[in-house]
């Protein structure tokens, strides 16, 4: 077995792909008004269990490829760079383009990063330390089929390199056959989207099913596949208040190698845990988050969730596979016209695990 997680080695890569550029809508956005600008730039403070504590910046540009298109939401180009006190760094260039009255949606990106991992692994007396270097490019193309239903595909290439840290990392590498990997992947995607806004939905539903393949014939030393399902529902009980609900599942077969296993802490499932420390074949997560803007720009959130991380059939679920999470956060709206928020969250997990999450855009 070997460690590899294409498009997921960095929580920050996932965050910016899905939260900033991956959200969808059926409602057109205004790119620029008398009070606004299509440009957005903001400093970022990083406080993340997987990445460490540090700083960075994000720049976004909102635009319409066809100014006469009144149906498509605003397209986005973005650049982000981050550095932390663990000497980890990450840089990414991303885009989300909407074309022909929202008939086509095209996303693309490239990332470069080095993550210095510090894992508390069961069976090891001390922290396992090693570095992961990643370079990746990807593209995703979706087409509206009928109404709010879409079909799409995603392809990409990931180059992973591993560097030993402390003495335990060599034992860890030998135990799990950690080795460098250059491989490709592709996925088939179907989704339904009735949300009312691209970046801050207050009503509607977004549900998606993705079947990903990382085959040996595209370079992977051990081929595998994974099925991911999620459904997000948004309800606005009062003005400036939103209840966001999320159900997520990731399922892999019994012969899945270490590289393809599911993990807590990936993206927003669940906050409060370090991605990569807790692994199993299957993951089921339920979350609820209440969002309240008490002024036009300032807001607060409270959230809670539960996960089951288990191997084999659903009959193997028990109290040892159960993980809770809860937290509080603050919001500041950086751009009113495009509803782009700066977020600061603190989440608690089990066994004294916790973490800060700071960035741009909502977690789901």
N, C-alpha and C positions, 0 to 999 in steps of 0.2 A: 504494500500500500504506500501511497504518497500523499502529501498535503498539496492541495491545489484548490482554489475556489474562484474560477473565472467570473469576472464582474462583481465579485463579492469580497475580495480580500480586504478592501478598505470600506468601512462603514461610511466614510465620507463620499466615496465614489457613488455608492448606492443612494445616499441621501440626495446628492445633487442631481443624479439622473432622474430619480422618481419624484422628488419633491419640487425641484425647480423646473425641470424640463419635461418630465414625463406625465404631468397632469393633463387631463383632457376636458373638453367642454363642448357644448352646442351653442353657446352664447358668444357673440362677437365682443371683443374687448376694444376699447379706445386706446390707441397707441400713444397719442399725445393730445393734451387739452391745453387750454389757456394757462392752467396752473401746473401742468406736469411736463415731464421730459421723458423721451424714450430711453434715456440712459439711467442706470442705477449702479452706484458703487457704494460698498460698505465694508468697513473693517470687520474681521471675524476673530472672536476669541474662542479657542478650542479647549474644551474640558470634557474629554471623552474617555471612557474606560479602556478602549482599545488603542486609541491614538496618543493619549497623554494630554498635557496642558500646553497651550501655545497660542499662536496668533496667525493671522493671514488676512486675505482680502478677497472679495468677490466683485466682479463687474458684470452687469447684464445689459443687453440692448434689446428693446422690444421694437418690432417692425411688422409691416404687412408686405409680403412679396408682391401682392397685387392690390394696389390702393382702391380698386373698384370692388373688391370682394368684401361685402358687408356681412357675410355669414361666418367666415373663419375667425377664430380668436387670434390674438397677436402672437406672432412667432417670436422665438427667443434665441439669442446667441449669448454664451456666457463663458467666462474664464474665472477659475478659482485657484488660489495657491495657499498652502498652509504649512506651518512648521511647528513642532512641539518640543517640550523639554526632554522627551525621550530620544531626541535627534531623529525623529520620524518626519517625513515631509511628503507632500502630495500636491500635484498640479493636474488640472483637468481643463479641457476645452470641450464644450458641449453645445448642441443646438437642437431645437424642436421647431419644425417647420410645418405650417398648415397651408394646404393648397386647394385650389378649385372648390371654393365654398365648403371647406372642411370635408371634401371627398377623400383626400389623401393626407396622411400625417407621417412625416419623416423625421426620425431622430438619428443623430450621429454623435460620436464623441471619441476622445482619446485621453488616456490617463497615464501618468508616470508617478511612481511613488516608491518610498521605502518605509516599511513599517517595522519598528523594533518591538517585537512581541515579548511580553512577560506573562506567561501562563502559569496558573496554579493548577497543575494536573494531578489528578488522583493517582496515588502510588509513588509520587515523587516527593522527597523530603523538603525540597526547596523549589523556588520559582525556576521554570525553564525559560531561558532567554535565547532568542535567535532573531535574525532579521529576514524579512521577505521583501524582495525587490519585484515590482510589477510594472510592466508596460502592456497596454491594451488598446485596441481600437474596436469599435463596433458600429453597426448601423441597424436601425429598425424601421420597417415600412408597414403602415397600416392603411387599409382601405375600408371605407364605409360600404356595407353590403345592403342594408335596408334599415331605415329608421335610425335607431341608436345602436345598431349592431355593427361590429367591425371584425375583420380578419386581418392578421398580420404575420410577419416573420421577422426574426432577428438573427444576425450573423456577426461573428467577431473572431478575433485572434488575441490570445493572451500569452505573454512571455513571463514566466515566474522563475525567480532565482532565490536560493536560500543560502544564508550565511550563518555559521555556528556562532553562538554567543558564549555562554558559560559552559562548564564541563558537562552539565546535564543535557545540554542541547545535542551533543553527539550521541548520547544514549537514546534520546528522544528520536533523533533522525534514524538511527539504526532500527529502533523498535517499530516505527511506522513507515520505514523506507521513504523518507523524505528526499526528493531529488528534484533538480531543475526540470522545467517542463515548458515546452513551446507547443501550443495546441490551439485548435479552433473549436467552435461550437455553433450550433444553430438551434432555433426554437420555432415552434408553431404556436400562434397566439390567437385567441378569440376573446372578445370582450363586449360588454354592454355599458353605455355611458349616457346617463341622463342628468349629469350635474349641471348646475346653473352658472358655474364660473371655473376658469382654468386653474387658478391658484388658491382660491379661498372659497370653496363651495359651501353654500348655506342650505341647499336642498338637493335632492336627487340621489342617484345610485351609481356606483362604478363597480362592476364585477368583472373579473378576468380569470381565464384559465390559460396556463402556459405549460407546454411540454417541451423540455429542453433536452438536447442530445449533445454529449461530449464524446464522440466516437474515437476509436483507435485509429481509423483511417484518416482522421484529421490531426494526428500527431500525439494524442493523449496516450500515455503508457498504459492506462487502465480506463477503458470506456465505461460510461454509465449514462443514465438518463434520470430525470426528475420531473415530477408533476407538481405544479404550484397552482393553488386556487385561492382567490380572495374576493371578499365582497365588502365594500365600504358604503355605508348609508349615512346621509346627512339630513338633519331635521333642525328647523329653526323655530323653537317654541315661542320666542319673543324677539323683538328687534335687537340686533347686535349680539345675539346669543345663538350658539350652534351646538347641537349634540351630534358628535361624530362617533359612529360605531364601526368596528372592523372585525371580520372573521378571516383568519388566514390558515392555510394548511399547506404543508410541503411533504411529499411522500416519495420514497425511493424503495427499490426492491431489496430483498434480503442480502444479495451479493454486492451491494453498493460499496465501493472502496472508501477509504477514509476521506478522500478528496471530495466525494459527493454527499457526505452526510449533512444533515440539517443542524443548525446551531441557534441557540438563543442569542439575542443581541444584534442580529442582522437587521439593518434598517430600523424599523420601529417595533420589531417582534422579538423580544420585549426590551424596552428600555430598562436600565438598571443592571444589565448583565454584560460581561465582556465577551464579545464575539470570538468564537473559537474554543472557549474553555469547556463548554458543555455541548456534547454532540450525541446524536442518535440518528436512526434512519428516518424517523417521522416526527413532524412538529405540527401541533394544532394550537392556535392562539385566538383568544377573544379579548377585545379591548373596547373601552368606552372613554371618550374625552369630551369634557364640557368646556366650550370656548366662549368667553364673554369680553366684549370690548366695552368698557365703561366710559371711554371717551372715543372720539373719532380715530385716535391713533394708539391709545394705550389699552391693553387687555390682559387678561389672566386666564389660565386654564387649570383644570384638575383632571387627572386621568388615572385609570386603573386597568389591570388586565391579568389574565391567567394563561398559562401554557401547559401543554402536555408534550414532553419530549421523550419518545419511547422507540423501542426496536420491535420489529415483527408486527403482529396483528394488534388491533385495538384492544383485544383482551388482555394485553400486557400492561395496560395503563393501571397505575396504582399510586399510592401517596408518595412514593419515591420518585415518580416521574412528573410530579406537579410543581410548578414554579409560579409564584405570584409576583406582581409588580404594581407599584403605585407611585404617583408623583405630582408635583405642582410646577407651574411655569408662568412666565411673563411674556407678553407680546408687545412689539412696537411696529406699527405699519410704516414701512419705509417708503412705499409708493402707493398712494391711494388709487390712482387710475388703474393700475394693474394688480392691485391687492397683493402686494408682496410684503410679507411680514418677517421681522427679525424675531427669533425665538430663543428663549432661555428656559430650559427644563432641568429639574432635578428629580431623579427617579430612584426608588428603593427596590431592591430585589430581596431574595431570601439569603440567609447566612451572612448578614452584614454587608452584602454587595450593594453598591450604589454608584451613581455617576451623574455628571453634569453633561448636558447636550445643548450646544449653542450653534446656531446657524441661521440660514435664510429659508423660509418656507415651512409649511406644516409637516408633521411626521407622517401623516396619511390623509 
